[in-house]
Amino acid sequence: MPDSSEHPVDSSSRGFRIALGLYLGVLVAGVAASVAATGQVSDAVLAAVFVGGLATGTILGIVAAWLDDDLAVRLGRSRRRRALLVLPGAPGLLGAATASWSWSPIASALVATGSSLAVLVVGYVLGAVARTEYVKTVAADEPIGTWNWTPPGGGRADAVLAVLWGVLALGNAIDGNFAAAVVWLLIALGWIVAGAIEGRWRTPWGVDPEIRVHEDGLVKRRPFTKTFVPWDEVAHVRLREDELVLDRGLFDVRLERSELAELEAVRETIERRFEAAGANARSVP
């Protein structure tokens, strides 16, 4: 893997500080409210505990990112660390049904369901922001080649699913099932956020998606995030029908002709850079 210390940047960007603050805020709020709920407190007290935990965690996260300028890079360089960010949200989902039997609907939705799904969504966003900050450090050099790219998207299907989940949330709220309403609402929100991060949604915001070939690897730039594929993780580069494939185990990179108008030029540049990276690696004693 490239050494990120060779390209120092201000890794604690405003976006990362906000994302980390929201993540710790939701996590602390969920834990604090869950502890308070064991005492069968009123909904008003539970809401106050949740808001207090949210504010406290948010401030702690922003301060932590401000003090540790390399935190974003350390989180962003490891797929395992990014996966761990969403892990705290999983246990609460398992207990959501049980909680709805013993607590009031509002308390159940707030603690067991809402905080869990919120951690999943915000943790996913935090991981994507950290990964983008890491890409800035390892691909800070000028690209060898740059091409416009259209990320694969679901189009109307994505929008229909988001609207459907929103309607389900509204229907459950009208029926008084607040736990289910929060579940569907946060699923819809998570779907929209994931679509924005992956570039599936066509919006006037963000930067133009691009494929960039660098000395150390390939960068896929989406409207709001970036991903990096180092050459030393790629085993083969091949063109299969109308698809350019970079073989890297479970995480192959596939670029279709419909996504890249200049697929042949991209293939030639990638192959030359990939072969040069392999030759350089073999020449190192």
N, C-alpha and C positions, 0 to 999 in steps of 0.2 A: 504494500500500500504506500502511496506517496506520503511524505512527511509534511504534515500541515504546518509545521513550524517554519518551513521554507517560505511560506507566503503569509506572513502575519497580517491580520486585519482586526478591526474592532468586532469581535465575535458577538459581544453582548449588544446586539442591535435593539432598537426600541420594540420591534415586533417580538423578539425572543423574550425580552423582559416582561412584556404584557402577557405573552402566552404562558410563561412560567408562573407569573403571579396568579393568573386565573386558574391554572392547574392546581397549585398548592392551595389556593383559596377554596376551590370546590372540594378538594380532598380533605382539608382541615374541617370545613363546614360539615361535610358528611359524617366524619368521625365524631365530631363534637355533638351533632344532633342525634346520632345513633346512641351515644352514651346517655344523653339527656332523656331520650325516649324510653330507656329502660326504667326510668323512675315514673313513667306514666304522667308526665307533665302536660299542661294544657297546650293547645295548638299555638297560642300566642307566644308562650315561653319557648316552645320548640322553634318557631320561626325566628325569634330573637337570637337564640343560640346559633342557628344556621347563618343568619346575616352577620353576627359577630365573628364566627369562624371564617366566613368568606372574606371579610375585610382583613382579619389578622393574617390569614394565609396569603392573600394577595400582596400585602405589604412585605411579608417575609420573602416571597418569591421574587419580587422586584428588587429588593435589597440584595438578595443572594446573587442574582444575575449581574447586578451592578458591581458587586465586590469581586466576583470570580469571572474574569473576562474570557476564560477559556472553557467555561462550562458548556456553552452551546456546541463547541467543536467536539468536546468529549462525548456528549450525548449523541451528536449527529453522525459521528464516524462509525458507530457500532449499531448494527441491526438489532442485536440482542438488547442493548440498552433502550432503544426506542420501543421495542416490544414490551419491555418491563413497565413502560409508562402507562400502558392501558390495563395492566394486570390488576391494580387495586380496584378497578371498577367491576371486575367479574364476580367476586363473592356476594356482593349486595344483590345482584340479579337473581341468584339462587334463593335468597331469602325473601324476595319481594312478595310472593304469594302467601307465605306464612305470616309475614308482617301485616298483611291486609286483614287477617282474621283477628289479630289481637289489638291493633291500633285503629285510630280513626282513619277514614280515607285520606284526609289531608296529610296527616302525619306519615302514613304509609307511603304516599306518593313522594313526599318531600325527602324522607330519609332513605328508605329501602330502594326505591326505584329511581327517583330524580337524581340523587347524588351519584348513584352508580353509573347511570347512562351518561351523566354530565362528565364524569371522570373519563369514561371511554372516549367521548367526543373530543374533549379538550386535550386529553393525552395524545390522541392521534394528531391533532393540530400541532401540539408542542413538538412531537417527534418530527413532523414535516418541516417545521420552522428550523429546528436544530439541524436537520439534514441539509437544508438549504444554506445555513451559515457555514457548515462544514465544507460544502462544495465551493463556497467562495474562497476558502483558504487553499484548497488543493488545485483549484482551476483558476487561479488569479492571473495566469499568463494570457497573452492574446491567443485566440483560437487559430488553429491552422486552417480550418474551414468552418463556415456557418451557413446553415440552410433553414429556410422556413419549414415549419412542421405543424401538422394538424393532429393533435392528440385524439385517439379514438374516443368517441363519445356515444352515449345512448340516445341523444336527441330527445324526441318527444317522450320516449319511454321513461327516461329519468324524471321528466317533469310530471308525467302522469302518476308515477309511483309516489313522488313527494306530495302531490295534491291528495292522493288517495289516503296516505297516512295522516295528513292534516285533517281530512274529513273524519277519519276514524277517531282521532283525538277529540275533535269537537263533539262527535256523537256520544262518546263515552263520558265526556264532561257534563253534557246535558243530562245523561242518565244518572249522574252522581258517582260514577266509577272513576275517581280522580287518579288512582294508581295507573289504570290502563290508559287514561288520557295522557298522563305524563310520559308513559312508555312510547306511545305512538307519536307524540309531539317531538320527543327527543330523537326517535328513529328518523323522522322526517328531517329534522335539523342535521343529524349526522350524515344522512344521505346527501343533503345539499352541500354541506361542508366538504365531504369527501369528493364530490363532483368538482367543486371549485379547486381543491388541492390537486386533483389529477388532471385538471384542464378539460373535463368533459363538458362543462357548461360554457357556452359562448356568451361572453359578457364584454362590455366596453371597458372594463377595468383590467388592471394588470398589464404585463408586457406581452409582446408577441411571442408565441411558442417557437422555439428553435432547437435544432440539433447542432451541437458544437463539438468539433474534434480538437482535443488539446494534446500536448506532449504526453501527459500522464494518463489520459483516458477520455471517455465520451461523456458529454453533459447533455441531458435532456432538460431544456428549460421550458417550464410551463408558465402560465400567466402569473402565478403567485409562488411557485416553489421550483426547486431544481433537484435533480438526481445525478449521481456520478457513477460511472462504470470504469474502474481502473483496468488498464490493459492486462495486468498480471492476473486478473480474475477471469479473463476470457480465454477459452481453450481453442475455439475455431471461429472464423468468420466465413459465412457461406450465404449464397443467394439461392433461395428455393422458390421457384416460380416467381411470383411478384412480391416476395418477402425477403428482406435482409435480416439474417439471424446471427446474433452474437451468442455463441454457446457459453453458458456459465452455470451449468447445473440446474438447480431448481429455479434460478432467477434469470432465465434467458431474456435477452433483449430482442424484440421483434419490431421491425419497421416495415410497414406495407407501402406499396407504391401509391395507394390512395392517400396516404398520410404525407408522403414526400414526393414532390413532382420531379426532383432531381435525384432519384434513387441511385442511378448508375454512378453519378459523381460522388455521392456520399459513400457508396461501396468502395470505389477506387481509393478515396482518401483514407477511409478507415482501414482498408487492407494494407496500404503502404505504411500507415502509422503503427498498426498492430505488428507487422513484420519487423519494422525498425525497433519497436520496443522489445520484441523477442530476441533480436540480434544483440541489442545492447545488454540484455539480461544475461545472455550466454557468454558475452565477452568479459563480464565481471569475474575476477578470480575468486 
